[in-house]
Each structure stands twice: as structure tokens, then as C-alpha cells.
Amino acid sequence: VSANRLLLHHLDTLLRVVAEPDLARWVSGRGLPHVLSSAPRLRAWAKRQNRARRDALLHDLRQAFDHPVVPIADVEPMTWDQVGALADAGMTIGSHTVSHQIVGVATREEVREELRESRAAIESRIGAPCRLFSYPNGERGDFCDADMADAAAAGYSCAFTQVTGLATRAVNPLAIPRVAVPATAHFDTFLG
């Protein structure tokens, strides 16, 4: 489970027990915009912060509301053995950074580190090249030209976004769009 996924789980758990007026006082006391007094907006804002700020935010919230770290019981990450089995069965394994850091808000060095370390970890575990990357969050503004250049320099041959569109020959291979498929879609969606 990525660091950002853990942060969001802990943040969600904490926000379920904090009353909105208390959250509003906390937000005001930190000099944050009042709009972040809403739990969903605070969550959306938090996931777009860099790793250090996300960690500091969660620590501060836990301290302010005397809330312990809650283990994740409902999320079981794949083991490296399971990932290796998928790779052995012919599945292509790609990278998504080490900590699910949205690269558009990270420093250049943080982006490069996330890209290199994630790729190296995957390659060392599956014994095969890792050439595919998917931008965390992947929406417009979550990555830029410099991030695409860093992905290429780190050895990725293509990268996927969450930007809606069709992948044609004219598409930059380091910014491949996707067609969103809702969770409620029927299997026939894929047959068209």
C-alpha cells in the first residue's frame, strides 16, 4: 500500500470522528483556507501536497485530536510473490512511484527519486525491465513536461494519464490518455 494510500486511509478514519466545527477551528488555527473545513475538501487538498507536507499534516491532525494510527484491515496489498507470479504469467508490471506522490507538486529531485526507486524495486523483484509508468492521480496539472522528461530519463518508454482521450499514433507516449470506465459498467463496455 502506498504512503499516500495509507495517509488517506488514516485521514479518512480521523475525519470520520472529528466534528466539522472542530475541524473548522483546526483549519483556521493553521492559517488554511476556510474551504478546507469540509472533510472531503481537506482530503482532496491533502493528497495533492508533497510527501513531507502530507506527513506533517497527518501528524498534526493526530496530535490535535489525540487520534492513534489505525491499521488498515480492509486493504490487503499484493505481496511481491504475487506480483512476481503475475509477471511470470505474462502480465506487464508498471510503476506508479514509490509513495504515490503526485509528481506535479513534488520537487524535481523528489520526482526523479520516486521514478528511479520505484522502477528499481520492481525490476529487482520481478527480474524483468519495468518500462511503463502511470502518473499518480494523472489528471491535467498532476504532471508537466519536465515530469515526462524525467520519466524518459528514468528509462520509462511510456506513461499513462487519467486525461480522457483516445491513444492514437499522434499521442505523446509519455502522456497516454485513457477512456474512463465507471465501476458500474457492464462487461459489454469493453466489447465495443
LOVEX-175940 format. One record per atom (N, C-alpha, C, CB): residue in three letters; x negated, y negated, z. Coordinates in steps of 0.2 Angstrom, whole numbers, padded with zeros to 4 digits, always signed. Glycine has a CB too. Layout:
BEGIN
alaXYZ ...
***
This chain:
BEGIN
val-0004+0006+0000 val+0000+0000+0000 val-0004-0006+0000 val+0005+0000+0006 ser-0003-0011-0004 ser-0007-0017-0005 ser-0007-0021+0001 ser-0006-0021-0011 ala-0012-0026+0002 ala-0012-0030+0008 ala-0005-0035+0007 ala-0018-0034+0008 asn-0004-0037+0001 asn+0002-0041+0000 asn+0008-0038+0002 asn+0002-0044-0007 arg+0009-0031+0000 arg+0015-0027+0001 arg+0015-0027+0009 arg+0014-0020-0002 leu+0010-0025+0013 leu+0010-0025+0020 leu+0012-0032+0023 leu+0003-0023+0023 leu+0009-0037+0020 leu+0011-0044+0023 leu+0019-0045+0022 leu+0007-0049+0019 leu+0021-0043+0016 leu+0028-0045+0015 leu+0033-0040+0019 leu+0030-0044+0008 his+0031-0034+0020 his+0034-0029+0025 his+0034-0032+0032 his+0031-0022+0025 his+0029-0034+0035 his+0028-0037+0041 his+0032-0044+0042 his+0021-0038+0043 leu+0032-0048+0037 leu+0035-0054+0036 leu+0043-0053+0036 leu+0033-0058+0030 asp+0045-0048+0032 asp+0052-0047+0032 asp+0055-0044+0039 asp+0053-0041+0026 thr+0051-0040+0042 thr+0053-0037+0048 thr+0053-0043+0053 thr+0048-0032+0051 leu+0049-0047+0053 leu+0049-0053+0058 leu+0054-0057+0057 leu+0042-0056+0058 leu+0055-0059+0050 leu+0061-0064+0049 leu+0068-0061+0050 leu+0060-0066+0041 arg+0068-0054+0051 arg+0075-0052+0052 arg+0077-0053+0060 arg+0075-0044+0051 val+0072-0054+0064 val+0073-0055+0071 val+0073-0063+0073 val+0069-0051+0075 val+0070-0067+0069 val+0069-0074+0071 val+0075-0078+0068 val+0063-0077+0067 ala+0078-0082+0073 ala+0084-0086+0071 ala+0082-0091+0067 ala+0088-0088+0077 glu+0086-0093+0062 glu+0085-0099+0057 glu+0083-0105+0061 glu+0091-0100+0053 pro+0086-0107+0066 pro+0084-0114+0069 pro+0077-0113+0072 pro+0089-0115+0075 asp+0075-0107+0075 asp+0068-0106+0077 asp+0063-0106+0072 asp+0068-0099+0081 leu+0065-0103+0066 leu+0061-0103+0060 leu+0060-0111+0058 leu+0064-0099+0054 ala+0065-0114+0058 ala+0065-0121+0056 ala+0060-0125+0060 ala+0072-0125+0056 arg+0061-0124+0067 arg+0056-0128+0071 arg+0049-0126+0070 arg+0058-0126+0079 trp+0048-0119+0068 trp+0041-0117+0067 trp+0038-0120+0061 trp+0041-0109+0066 val+0042-0120+0055 val+0041-0123+0049 val+0039-0131+0050 val+0046-0122+0044 ser+0043-0134+0054 ser+0042-0141+0055 ser+0036-0143+0059 ser+0048-0144+0059 gly+0034-0138+0064 gly+0028-0139+0068 gly+0022-0138+0064 gly+0029-0134+0074 arg+0022-0134+0058 arg+0017-0133+0054 arg+0016-0138+0049 arg+0017-0126+0051 gly+0020-0143+0048 gly+0020-0148+0043 gly+0022-0145+0036 gly+0013-0151+0043 leu+0025-0139+0036 leu+0028-0136+0030 leu+0034-0140+0027 leu+0028-0129+0030 pro+0036-0139+0021 pro+0042-0142+0019 pro+0048-0139+0022 pro+0042-0142+0011 his+0053-0143+0024 his+0059-0140+0027 his+0062-0135+0023 his+0064-0146+0028 val+0062-0135+0016 val+0065-0130+0012 val+0063-0123+0014 val+0064-0131+0005 leu+0057-0122+0017 leu+0054-0116+0019 leu+0057-0113+0025 leu+0046-0116+0020 ser+0062-0116+0028 ser+0065-0114+0034 ser+0070-0108+0033 ser+0069-0120+0037 ser+0071-0107+0026 ser+0075-0101+0024 ser+0070-0095+0024 ser+0079-0103+0017 ala+0072-0090+0027 ala+0068-0084+0026 ala+0066-0082+0019 ala+0071-0078+0030 pro+0071-0081+0014 pro+0069-0079+0008 pro+0064-0084+0004 pro+0076-0079+0003 arg+0065-0091+0006 arg+0061-0096+0003 arg+0054-0095+0006 arg+0063-0103+0003 leu+0053-0094+0012 leu+0047-0093+0016 leu+0043-0087+0013 leu+0048-0093+0023 arg+0047-0082+0012 arg+0044-0076+0009 arg+0041-0077+0002 arg+0049-0070+0009 ala+0045-0080-0002 ala+0043-0081-0009 ala+0037-0086-0009 ala+0049-0085-0013 trp+0037-0091-0005 trp+0031-0095-0004 trp+0025-0092-0002 trp+0033-0101+0000 ala+0026-0087+0003 ala+0020-0084+0006 ala+0017-0079+0001 ala+0023-0080+0012 lys+0021-0076-0003 lys+0017-0071-0007 lys+0013-0075-0013 lys+0023-0067-0011 arg+0014-0081-0014 arg+0010-0085-0019 arg+0004-0088-0015 arg+0015-0090-0022 gln+0003-0087-0009 gln-0003-0090-0006 gln-0009-0085-0007 gln-0002-0091+0002 asn-0015-0088-0006 asn-0021-0084-0007 asn-0022-0080+0000 asn-0027-0089-0007 arg-0026-0075-0001 arg-0026-0070+0004 arg-0027-0072+0011 arg-0032-0065+0002 ala-0032-0077+0012 ala-0034-0080+0018 ala-0028-0084+0021 ala-0040-0085+0018 arg-0024-0087+0017 arg-0018-0091+0020 arg-0012-0086+0021 arg-0016-0096+0014 arg-0012-0081+0017 arg-0006-0076+0019 arg-0008-0073+0026 arg-0006-0071+0013 asp-0014-0071+0027 asp-0016-0068+0033 asp-0015-0072+0039 asp-0023-0065+0033 ala-0017-0079+0038 ala-0016-0084+0043 ala-0009-0085+0045 ala-0020-0090+0042 leu-0005-0085+0040 leu+0002-0087+0041 leu+0006-0081+0045 leu+0006-0087+0034 leu+0004-0075+0043 leu+0007-0069+0047 leu+0005-0069+0054 leu+0006-0063+0043 his-0002-0070+0055 his-0004-0070+0062 his-0001-0076+0066 his-0012-0072+0062 asp+0000-0082+0063 asp+0003-0087+0066 asp+0010-0086+0068 asp+0002-0094+0062 leu+0014-0083+0063 leu+0021-0081+0065 leu+0021-0076+0070 leu+0024-0078+0058 arg+0017-0071+0070 arg+0017-0066+0075 arg+0016-0069+0082 arg+0012-0060+0074 gln+0011-0073+0082 gln+0009-0076+0089 gln+0015-0081+0091 gln+0003-0081+0088 ala+0018-0085+0087 ala+0023-0089+0088 ala+0029-0086+0091 ala+0025-0094+0083 phe+0031-0080+0088 phe+0037-0077+0090 phe+0036-0070+0094 phe+0041-0075+0084 asp+0029-0069+0096 asp+0027-0064+0100 asp+0030-0057+0097 asp+0030-0064+0107 his+0028-0056+0091 his+0030-0050+0087 his+0025-0046+0085 his+0034-0053+0081 pro+0025-0039+0087 pro+0020-0034+0086 pro+0020-0033+0078 pro+0020-0028+0090 val+0014-0030+0076 val+0014-0027+0070 val+0018-0021+0069 val+0006-0025+0068 val+0022-0020+0065 val+0027-0014+0064 val+0025-0010+0059 val+0034-0017+0063 pro+0024-0003+0060 pro+0021+0001+0055 pro+0026+0002+0049 pro+0019+0008+0058 ile+0024+0004+0043 ile+0028+0005+0038 ile+0030+0012+0038 ile+0025+0003+0031 ala+0037+0013+0039 ala+0039+0020+0040 ala+0043+0022+0033 ala+0044+0021+0045 asp+0045+0017+0030 asp+0049+0019+0024 asp+0045+0018+0017 asp+0055+0014+0023 val+0039+0017+0018 val+0034+0017+0012 val+0028+0021+0013 val+0032+0009+0011 glu+0028+0026+0008 glu+0023+0031+0008 glu+0019+0030+0002 glu+0025+0038+0009 pro+0013+0027+0003 pro+0008+0026-0003 pro+0006+0032-0006 pro+0003+0021-0001 met+0005+0032-0012 met+0002+0038-0015 met-0005+0039-0012 met+0001+0038-0023 thr-0007+0045-0012 thr-0014+0047-0010 thr-0019+0047-0016 thr-0015+0054-0006 trp-0025+0046-0015 trp-0030+0047-0021 trp-0030+0053-0024 trp-0037+0045-0018 asp-0028+0059-0020 asp-0027+0065-0023 asp-0022+0065-0028 asp-0027+0071-0018 gln-0016+0062-0026 gln-0010+0062-0031 gln-0012+0057-0037 gln-0004+0059-0027 val-0015+0052-0036 val-0017+0048-0042 val-0022+0052-0046 val-0021+0041-0039 gly-0026+0055-0043 gly-0031+0060-0047 gly-0027+0065-0051 gly-0036+0063-0043 ala-0022+0068-0048 ala-0018+0073-0051 ala-0014+0070-0057 ala-0013+0076-0047 leu-0012+0064-0057 leu-0008+0061-0062 leu-0013+0059-0068 leu-0005+0054-0060 ala-0019+0057-0066 ala-0024+0056-0071 ala-0026+0062-0075 ala-0031+0053-0068 asp-0027+0068-0071 asp-0029+0074-0074 asp-0023+0077-0078 asp-0030+0079-0068 ala-0017+0075-0077 ala-0011+0077-0081 ala-0011+0073-0087 ala-0005+0077-0077 gly-0015+0068-0088 gly-0015+0063-0094 gly-0012+0057-0093 gly-0011+0067-0099 met-0010+0055-0087 met-0007+0048-0086 met-0012+0043-0086 met-0003+0048-0079 thr-0011+0037-0089 thr-0016+0032-0088 thr-0015+0028-0082 thr-0016+0027-0095 ile-0021+0027-0078 ile-0021+0024-0072 ile-0024+0017-0073 ile-0025+0028-0066 gly-0020+0012-0071 gly-0022+0005-0072 gly-0023+0001-0065 gly-0017+0001-0076 ser-0026-0005-0066 ser-0027-0009-0060 ser-0022-0014-0059 ser-0034-0012-0060 his-0021-0016-0052 his-0017-0021-0050 his-0020-0026-0045 his-0010-0018-0048 thr-0026-0026-0045 thr-0030-0030-0040 thr-0031-0025-0033 thr-0027-0037-0038 val-0035-0027-0029 val-0036-0024-0023 val-0030-0025-0018 val-0043-0026-0020 ser-0029-0032-0017 ser-0024-0034-0012 ser-0017-0037-0014 ser-0027-0039-0007 his-0016-0036-0021 his-0010-0038-0024 his-0010-0046-0024 his-0004-0036-0020 gln-0016-0049-0024 gln-0017-0056-0024 gln-0015-0059-0031 gln-0025-0058-0023 ile-0010-0063-0030 ile-0008-0067-0037 ile-0014-0071-0039 ile-0002-0071-0035 val-0017-0069-0045 val-0023-0072-0047 val-0023-0080-0048 val-0026-0069-0053 gly-0017-0082-0050 gly-0016-0089-0051 gly-0017-0094-0045 gly-0009-0090-0054 val-0017-0091-0039 val-0018-0095-0033 val-0025-0094-0030 val-0012-0095-0028 ala-0029-0089-0033 ala-0035-0087-0030 ala-0041-0091-0033 ala-0036-0080-0031 thr-0046-0092-0029 thr-0052-0095-0032 thr-0055-0090-0038 thr-0058-0096-0027 arg-0059-0093-0042 arg-0062-0089-0047 arg-0066-0083-0044 arg-0067-0093-0051 glu-0070-0084-0039 glu-0074-0078-0036 glu-0069-0073-0033 glu-0078-0081-0031 glu-0063-0075-0030 glu-0058-0071-0027 glu-0055-0066-0033 glu-0053-0074-0023 val-0054-0070-0039 val-0051-0066-0044 val-0056-0061-0047 val-0049-0071-0050 arg-0062-0063-0048 arg-0067-0058-0050 arg-0068-0053-0046 arg-0074-0062-0051 glu-0068-0054-0039 glu-0069-0049-0034 glu-0063-0044-0034 glu-0070-0052-0027 glu-0057-0046-0035 glu-0051-0042-0035 glu-0051-0038-0041 glu-0045-0047-0035 leu-0053-0041-0047 leu-0053-0037-0053 leu-0059-0031-0053 leu-0055-0041-0059 arg-0065-0033-0051 arg-0071-0028-0051 arg-0069-0023-0046 arg-0077-0032-0049 glu-0067-0025-0040 glu-0067-0020-0034 glu-0061-0015-0036 glu-0066-0023-0028 ser-0056-0017-0038 ser-0050-0013-0040 ser-0052-0008-0045 ser-0044-0017-0042 arg-0055-0010-0051 arg-0057-0006-0056 arg-0062-0001-0054 arg-0060-0010-0062 ala-0067-0003-0050 ala-0072+0002-0047 ala-0069+0007-0043 ala-0078-0002-0044 ala-0065+0005-0039 ala-0062+0010-0034 ala-0058+0015-0038 ala-0057+0007-0029 ile-0054+0013-0043 ile-0050+0018-0047 ile-0055+0022-0051 ile-0045+0014-0052 glu-0060+0020-0054 glu-0064+0024-0058 glu-0068+0029-0054 glu-0069+0019-0062 ser-0070+0027-0048 ser-0074+0031-0044 ser-0069+0037-0041 ser-0077+0028-0038 arg-0063+0036-0040 arg-0058+0041-0038 arg-0056+0045-0043 arg-0052+0037-0035 ile-0055+0043-0049 ile-0052+0047-0054 ile-0057+0050-0059 ile-0047+0044-0058 gly-0063+0047-0059 gly-0069+0049-0063 gly-0067+0048-0071 gly-0070+0056-0063 ala-0064+0042-0072 ala-0062+0040-0079 ala-0062+0033-0079 ala-0055+0043-0081 pro-0063+0030-0085 pro-0063+0022-0086 pro-0056+0020-0084 pro-0065+0020-0093 cys-0056+0014-0081 cys-0050+0010-0080 cys-0050+0004-0084 cys-0049+0008-0072 arg-0046+0004-0089 arg-0046-0002-0094 arg-0040-0006-0094 arg-0047+0001-0101 leu-0035-0004-0091 leu-0028-0008-0091 leu-0027-0011-0084 leu-0022-0003-0092 phe-0024-0017-0085 phe-0023-0021-0079 phe-0016-0024-0079 phe-0028-0027-0078 ser-0013-0025-0073 ser-0006-0028-0073 ser-0007-0034-0068 ser-0001-0023-0071 tyr-0005-0040-0070 tyr-0006-0046-0066 tyr+0000-0045-0060 tyr-0004-0052-0069 pro-0003-0046-0054 pro+0002-0046-0048 pro+0007-0052-0049 pro-0001-0047-0041 asn+0013-0050-0048 asn+0019-0054-0050 asn+0020-0055-0057 asn+0018-0061-0046 gly+0015-0058-0060 gly+0014-0058-0068 gly+0019-0063-0071 gly+0016-0052-0070 glu+0022-0067-0068 glu+0026-0072-0071 glu+0022-0078-0074 glu+0031-0075-0066 arg+0025-0082-0078 arg+0021-0088-0080 arg+0019-0092-0074 arg+0025-0093-0085 gly+0013-0095-0074 gly+0010-0098-0068 gly+0006-0094-0063 gly+0015-0102-0065 asp+0007-0087-0064 asp+0004-0082-0059 asp-0003-0080-0062 asp+0008-0076-0058 phe-0005-0082-0068 phe-0011-0081-0071 phe-0012-0086-0076 phe-0012-0074-0074 cys-0019-0087-0078 cys-0020-0093-0083 cys-0026-0090-0088 cys-0023-0099-0080 asp-0028-0094-0093 asp-0033-0092-0097 asp-0039-0090-0094 asp-0035-0098-0102 ala-0041-0093-0089 ala-0048-0091-0085 ala-0047-0084-0082 ala-0049-0096-0080 asp-0041-0082-0080 asp-0039-0076-0077 asp-0040-0070-0082 asp-0033-0076-0073 met-0037-0072-0088 met-0038-0067-0094 met-0045-0066-0096 met-0034-0070-0100 ala-0049-0072-0096 ala-0056-0071-0097 ala-0060-0067-0092 ala-0059-0078-0098 asp-0058-0068-0086 asp-0061-0064-0080 asp-0059-0057-0081 asp-0059-0067-0074 ala-0053-0055-0083 ala-0051-0048-0084 ala-0055-0045-0090 ala-0043-0048-0086 ala-0056-0049-0095 ala-0060-0046-0100 ala-0067-0045-0098 ala-0060-0051-0107 ala-0070-0050-0095 ala-0077-0049-0092 ala-0078-0043-0087 ala-0079-0056-0089 ala-0072-0042-0084 ala-0072-0036-0079 ala-0072-0029-0082 ala-0067-0037-0074 gly-0070-0029-0089 gly-0070-0023-0093 gly-0063-0021-0094 gly-0073-0018-0089 tyr-0058-0025-0093 tyr-0051-0023-0095 tyr-0050-0024-0102 tyr-0046-0026-0091 ser-0047-0020-0106 ser-0046-0021-0113 ser-0039-0024-0114 ser-0046-0014-0117 cys-0034-0023-0109 cys-0028-0026-0110 cys-0025-0028-0103 cys-0023-0022-0114 ala-0020-0032-0103 ala-0017-0034-0096 ala-0010-0035-0097 ala-0021-0040-0093 phe-0005-0033-0093 phe+0002-0034-0093 phe+0004-0039-0089 phe+0005-0027-0092 thr+0009-0043-0091 thr+0013-0048-0088 thr+0020-0046-0086 thr+0012-0055-0092 gln+0023-0051-0083 gln+0031-0050-0082 gln+0034-0055-0086 gln+0033-0051-0074 val+0031-0058-0091 val+0034-0063-0095 val+0038-0059-0100 val+0028-0067-0099 thr+0044-0061-0101 thr+0049-0057-0106 thr+0047-0058-0113 thr+0056-0059-0104 gly+0046-0053-0117 gly+0045-0053-0124 gly+0043-0046-0126 gly+0039-0058-0125 leu+0042-0046-0133 leu+0040-0040-0136 leu+0033-0040-0138 leu+0044-0039-0143 ala+0030-0034-0137 ala+0022-0034-0138 ala+0022-0033-0146 ala+0019-0028-0134 thr+0019-0038-0149 thr+0018-0037-0157 thr+0011-0038-0158 thr+0022-0043-0161 arg+0009-0037-0164 arg+0001-0037-0166 arg-0001-0044-0164 arg+0000-0036-0173 ala+0003-0049-0164 ala+0001-0056-0163 ala-0001-0058-0156 ala+0006-0061-0166 val+0002-0053-0151 val+0001-0055-0144 val-0006-0054-0142 val+0006-0050-0140 asn-0008-0058-0137 asn-0015-0058-0134 asn-0015-0051-0130 asn-0016-0064-0130 pro-0020-0047-0131 pro-0020-0041-0127 pro-0021-0042-0120 pro-0025-0036-0130 leu-0023-0048-0118 leu-0024-0049-0111 leu-0018-0053-0108 leu-0030-0053-0109 ala-0012-0053-0111 ala-0006-0056-0109 ala+0000-0053-0112 ala-0006-0064-0110 ile+0000-0046-0112 ile+0006-0042-0115 ile+0012-0044-0111 ile+0004-0035-0115 pro+0017-0046-0115 pro+0024-0047-0111 pro+0028-0040-0110 pro+0028-0051-0116 arg+0033-0040-0107 arg+0037-0034-0106 arg+0045-0036-0107 arg+0036-0032-0098 val+0048-0031-0108 val+0055-0031-0108 val+0058-0028-0101 val+0059-0027-0114 ala+0061-0032-0097 ala+0064-0030-0091 ala+0069-0025-0091 ala+0066-0037-0087 val+0069-0020-0087 val+0074-0015-0086 val+0076-0015-0079 val+0071-0008-0088 pro+0083-0017-0079 pro+0086-0018-0072 pro+0086-0011-0069 pro+0093-0021-0072 ala+0086-0011-0062 ala+0086-0004-0058 ala+0093-0001-0059 ala+0085-0006-0051 thr+0098-0004-0062 thr+0104-0001-0063 thr+0105+0002-0070 thr+0110-0006-0061 ala+0100+0001-0074 ala+0100+0003-0081 ala+0101+0010-0082 ala+0094+0000-0085 his+0105+0012-0087 his+0106+0019-0088 his+0100+0022-0093 his+0112+0021-0092 phe+0098+0028-0093 phe+0093+0031-0097 phe+0093+0029-0104 phe+0092+0038-0096 asp+0100+0028-0107 asp+0101+0026-0114 asp+0097+0020-0116 asp+0108+0026-0115 thr+0096+0016-0111 thr+0092+0009-0112 thr+0086+0010-0115 thr+0091+0006-0105 phe+0083+0016-0114 phe+0076+0017-0117 phe+0076+0021-0124 phe+0072+0022-0112 leu+0082+0023-0126 leu+0083+0026-0132 leu+0084+0021-0138 leu+0089+0031-0132 gly+0086+0015-0137 gly+0087+0010-0142 gly+0081+0008-0146 gly+0090+0004-0140 
***
